[in-house]
Amino acid sequence: MFTPPNLSPQQISAFPQHETIIGVVERLTFYSAESGYTVARPLVTS
């Protein structure tokens, strides 16, 4: 997760802990069912 620099703890806690993206996965390299950690390549279209 990206945390912008120079913010107070209260400002940092306002950022979402999870992000949702929508698209097509071109290649799934790794997925952990236990943690949800995923390494995937999205299909990029022009």
Biopython code that builds the backbone (N, CA, C, O; Angstrom):
import numpy as np
from Bio.PDB.StructureBuilder import StructureBuilder

atoms = [
    (1, "MET", "N", (0.845, -1.175, 0.000)),
    (1, "MET", "CA", (0.000, 0.000, 0.000)),
    (1, "MET", "C", (0.890, 1.238, 0.000)),
    (1, "MET", "O", (1.895, 1.269, 0.709)),
    (2, "PHE", "N", (0.548, 2.229, -0.760)),
    (2, "PHE", "CA", (1.285, 3.474, -0.851)),
    (2, "PHE", "C", (0.891, 4.392, 0.296)),
    (2, "PHE", "O", (-0.296, 4.606, 0.541)),
    (3, "THR", "N", (1.876, 4.936, 0.998)),
    (3, "THR", "CA", (1.638, 5.905, 2.052)),
    (3, "THR", "C", (2.356, 7.198, 1.695)),
    (3, "THR", "O", (3.586, 7.220, 1.648)),
    (4, "PRO", "N", (1.624, 8.268, 1.445)),
    (4, "PRO", "CA", (2.263, 9.542, 1.114)),
    (4, "PRO", "C", (3.127, 10.037, 2.277)),
    (4, "PRO", "O", (2.784, 9.809, 3.437)),
    (5, "PRO", "N", (4.228, 10.705, 1.985)),
    (5, "PRO", "CA", (5.113, 11.187, 3.042)),
    (5, "PRO", "C", (4.552, 12.407, 3.754)),
    (5, "PRO", "O", (3.652, 13.078, 3.248)),
    (6, "ASN", "N", (5.094, 12.686, 4.933)),
    (6, "ASN", "CA", (4.800, 13.900, 5.707)),
    (6, "ASN", "C", (3.342, 14.040, 6.121)),
    (6, "ASN", "O", (2.805, 15.147, 6.118)),
    (7, "LEU", "N", (2.696, 12.937, 6.475)),
    (7, "LEU", "CA", (1.320, 13.008, 6.957)),
    (7, "LEU", "C", (1.280, 12.549, 8.408)),
    (7, "LEU", "O", (2.089, 11.725, 8.832)),
    (8, "SER", "N", (0.337, 13.087, 9.159)),
    (8, "SER", "CA", (0.162, 12.686, 10.552)),
    (8, "SER", "C", (-0.465, 11.292, 10.594)),
    (8, "SER", "O", (-1.049, 10.853, 9.604)),
    (9, "PRO", "N", (-0.352, 10.585, 11.732)),
    (9, "PRO", "CA", (-0.999, 9.265, 11.850)),
    (9, "PRO", "C", (-2.502, 9.309, 11.585)),
    (9, "PRO", "O", (-3.059, 8.359, 11.035)),
    (10, "GLN", "N", (-3.162, 10.403, 11.971)),
    (10, "GLN", "CA", (-4.599, 10.526, 11.727)),
    (10, "GLN", "C", (-4.886, 10.626, 10.226)),
    (10, "GLN", "O", (-5.858, 10.046, 9.741)),
    (11, "GLN", "N", (-4.054, 11.351, 9.499)),
    (11, "GLN", "CA", (-4.239, 11.470, 8.057)),
    (11, "GLN", "C", (-3.953, 10.143, 7.367)),
    (11, "GLN", "O", (-4.657, 9.769, 6.429)),
    (12, "ILE", "N", (-2.933, 9.432, 7.818)),
    (12, "ILE", "CA", (-2.589, 8.141, 7.220)),
    (12, "ILE", "C", (-3.708, 7.133, 7.432)),
    (12, "ILE", "O", (-4.010, 6.353, 6.529)),
    (13, "SER", "N", (-4.332, 7.134, 8.616)),
    (13, "SER", "CA", (-5.401, 6.174, 8.888)),
    (13, "SER", "C", (-6.632, 6.436, 8.027)),
    (13, "SER", "O", (-7.499, 5.568, 7.920)),
    (14, "ALA", "N", (-6.727, 7.613, 7.413)),
    (14, "ALA", "CA", (-7.852, 7.932, 6.544)),
    (14, "ALA", "C", (-7.727, 7.268, 5.177)),
    (14, "ALA", "O", (-8.706, 7.192, 4.436)),
    (15, "PHE", "N", (-6.531, 6.786, 4.835)),
    (15, "PHE", "CA", (-6.330, 6.120, 3.550)),
    (15, "PHE", "C", (-6.882, 4.695, 3.618)),
    (15, "PHE", "O", (-6.773, 4.048, 4.659)),
    (16, "PRO", "N", (-7.468, 4.198, 2.534)),
    (16, "PRO", "CA", (-8.012, 2.835, 2.551)),
    (16, "PRO", "C", (-6.916, 1.798, 2.713)),
    (16, "PRO", "O", (-5.799, 1.979, 2.228)),
    (17, "GLN", "N", (-7.237, 0.723, 3.389)),
    (17, "GLN", "CA", (-6.299, -0.374, 3.589)),
    (17, "GLN", "C", (-6.295, -1.336, 2.407)),
    (17, "GLN", "O", (-5.327, -2.073, 2.216)),
    (18, "HIS", "N", (-7.345, -1.339, 1.624)),
    (18, "HIS", "CA", (-7.468, -2.215, 0.467)),
    (18, "HIS", "C", (-7.927, -1.386, -0.731)),
    (18, "HIS", "O", (-8.649, -0.400, -0.586)),
    (19, "GLU", "N", (-7.503, -1.798, -1.884)),
    (19, "GLU", "CA", (-7.958, -1.142, -3.102)),
    (19, "GLU", "C", (-8.545, -2.196, -4.018)),
    (19, "GLU", "O", (-8.108, -3.347, -4.003)),
    (20, "THR", "N", (-9.525, -1.817, -4.810)),
    (20, "THR", "CA", (-10.155, -2.721, -5.761)),
    (20, "THR", "C", (-9.878, -2.216, -7.170)),
    (20, "THR", "O", (-10.072, -1.039, -7.475)),
    (21, "ILE", "N", (-9.422, -3.123, -8.015)),
    (21, "ILE", "CA", (-9.246, -2.786, -9.421)),
    (21, "ILE", "C", (-10.087, -3.750, -10.243)),
    (21, "ILE", "O", (-10.326, -4.886, -9.832)),
    (22, "ILE", "N", (-10.528, -3.297, -11.386)),
    (22, "ILE", "CA", (-11.354, -4.120, -12.264)),
    (22, "ILE", "C", (-10.646, -4.234, -13.600)),
    (22, "ILE", "O", (-10.206, -3.231, -14.161)),
    (23, "GLY", "N", (-10.534, -5.447, -14.112)),
    (23, "GLY", "CA", (-9.875, -5.654, -15.389)),
    (23, "GLY", "C", (-9.752, -7.134, -15.699)),
    (23, "GLY", "O", (-10.410, -7.973, -15.084)),
    (24, "VAL", "N", (-8.906, -7.434, -16.653)),
    (24, "VAL", "CA", (-8.683, -8.806, -17.087)),
    (24, "VAL", "C", (-7.254, -9.193, -16.727)),
    (24, "VAL", "O", (-6.312, -8.458, -17.024)),
    (25, "VAL", "N", (-7.095, -10.343, -16.089)),
    (25, "VAL", "CA", (-5.772, -10.844, -15.739)),
    (25, "VAL", "C", (-5.210, -11.597, -16.935)),
    (25, "VAL", "O", (-5.792, -12.581, -17.392)),
    (26, "GLU", "N", (-4.074, -11.124, -17.437)),
    (26, "GLU", "CA", (-3.414, -11.803, -18.545)),
    (26, "GLU", "C", (-2.652, -13.021, -18.040)),
    (26, "GLU", "O", (-2.655, -14.070, -18.684)),
    (27, "ARG", "N", (-1.996, -12.883, -16.882)),
    (27, "ARG", "CA", (-1.206, -13.979, -16.338)),
    (27, "ARG", "C", (-1.239, -13.922, -14.821)),
    (27, "ARG", "O", (-0.990, -12.872, -14.228)),
    (28, "LEU", "N", (-1.548, -15.048, -14.192)),
    (28, "LEU", "CA", (-1.537, -15.163, -12.744)),
    (28, "LEU", "C", (-0.266, -15.913, -12.364)),
    (28, "LEU", "O", (-0.121, -17.098, -12.663)),
    (29, "THR", "N", (0.654, -15.211, -11.700)),
    (29, "THR", "CA", (1.937, -15.799, -11.339)),
    (29, "THR", "C", (1.863, -16.497, -9.987)),
    (29, "THR", "O", (2.402, -17.592, -9.822)),
    (30, "PHE", "N", (1.199, -15.868, -9.017)),
    (30, "PHE", "CA", (1.112, -16.438, -7.668)),
    (30, "PHE", "C", (-0.154, -15.952, -6.999)),
    (30, "PHE", "O", (-0.559, -14.802, -7.173)),
    (31, "TYR", "N", (-0.792, -16.851, -6.217)),
    (31, "TYR", "CA", (-1.954, -16.482, -5.412)),
    (31, "TYR", "C", (-1.942, -17.295, -4.127)),
    (31, "TYR", "O", (-1.791, -18.515, -4.167)),
    (32, "SER", "N", (-2.102, -16.628, -2.986)),
    (32, "SER", "CA", (-2.196, -17.303, -1.696)),
    (32, "SER", "C", (-3.633, -17.208, -1.202)),
    (32, "SER", "O", (-4.129, -16.116, -0.926)),
    (33, "ALA", "N", (-4.295, -18.345, -1.093)),
    (33, "ALA", "CA", (-5.669, -18.364, -0.596)),
    (33, "ALA", "C", (-5.719, -17.959, 0.873)),
    (33, "ALA", "O", (-6.724, -17.422, 1.339)),
    (34, "GLU", "N", (-4.641, -18.213, 1.595)),
    (34, "GLU", "CA", (-4.591, -17.896, 3.019)),
    (34, "GLU", "C", (-4.547, -16.387, 3.270)),
    (34, "GLU", "O", (-5.268, -15.880, 4.129)),
    (35, "SER", "N", (-3.701, -15.666, 2.520)),
    (35, "SER", "CA", (-3.534, -14.237, 2.773)),
    (35, "SER", "C", (-4.185, -13.352, 1.714)),
    (35, "SER", "O", (-4.419, -12.168, 1.960)),
    (36, "GLY", "N", (-4.482, -13.912, 0.533)),
    (36, "GLY", "CA", (-5.029, -13.121, -0.549)),
    (36, "GLY", "C", (-3.966, -12.424, -1.376)),
    (36, "GLY", "O", (-4.276, -11.736, -2.349)),
    (37, "TYR", "N", (-2.703, -12.604, -0.984)),
    (37, "TYR", "CA", (-1.602, -11.977, -1.725)),
    (37, "TYR", "C", (-1.587, -12.537, -3.140)),
    (37, "TYR", "O", (-1.651, -13.751, -3.336)),
    (38, "THR", "N", (-1.501, -11.645, -4.128)),
    (38, "THR", "CA", (-1.557, -12.050, -5.537)),
    (38, "THR", "C", (-0.496, -11.319, -6.347)),
    (38, "THR", "O", (-0.268, -10.122, -6.175)),
    (39, "VAL", "N", (0.140, -12.066, -7.227)),
    (39, "VAL", "CA", (1.043, -11.484, -8.212)),
    (39, "VAL", "C", (0.432, -11.806, -9.574)),
    (39, "VAL", "O", (0.356, -12.970, -9.968)),
    (40, "ALA", "N", (0.001, -10.774, -10.284)),
    (40, "ALA", "CA", (-0.687, -10.987, -11.555)),
    (40, "ALA", "C", (-0.290, -9.912, -12.553)),
    (40, "ALA", "O", (0.106, -8.809, -12.177)),
    (41, "ARG", "N", (-0.400, -10.245, -13.808)),
    (41, "ARG", "CA", (-0.151, -9.283, -14.880)),
    (41, "ARG", "C", (-1.491, -8.930, -15.510)),
    (41, "ARG", "O", (-2.187, -9.809, -16.018)),
    (42, "PRO", "N", (-1.862, -7.645, -15.480)),
    (42, "PRO", "CA", (-3.127, -7.255, -16.102)),
    (42, "PRO", "C", (-2.988, -7.167, -17.605)),
    (42, "PRO", "O", (-1.905, -6.896, -18.122)),
    (43, "LEU", "N", (-4.080, -7.395, -18.301)),
    (43, "LEU", "CA", (-4.129, -7.207, -19.745)),
    (43, "LEU", "C", (-4.307, -5.718, -20.005)),
    (43, "LEU", "O", (-5.295, -5.123, -19.573)),
    (44, "VAL", "N", (-3.361, -5.120, -20.706)),
    (44, "VAL", "CA", (-3.401, -3.689, -20.979)),
    (44, "VAL", "C", (-3.819, -3.487, -22.431)),
    (44, "VAL", "O", (-3.215, -4.040, -23.350)),
    (45, "THR", "N", (-4.857, -2.688, -22.617)),
    (45, "THR", "CA", (-5.322, -2.387, -23.971)),
    (45, "THR", "C", (-5.167, -0.905, -24.237)),
    (45, "THR", "O", (-5.189, -0.091, -23.314)),
    (46, "SER", "N", (-5.013, -0.568, -25.479)),
    (46, "SER", "CA", (-4.820, 0.846, -25.850)),
    (46, "SER", "C", (-6.128, 1.579, -25.922)),
    (46, "SER", "O", (-6.150, 2.774, -26.219)),
]
sb = StructureBuilder()
sb.init_structure("model")
sb.init_model(0)
sb.init_chain("A")
sb.init_seg("    ")
for serial, (resi, resn, name, xyz) in enumerate(atoms, 1):
    if name == "N":
        sb.init_residue(resn, " ", resi, " ")
    sb.init_atom(name, np.array(xyz, "f"), 0.0, 1.0, " ", f" {name:<3s}", serial, name[0])
structure = sb.get_structure()
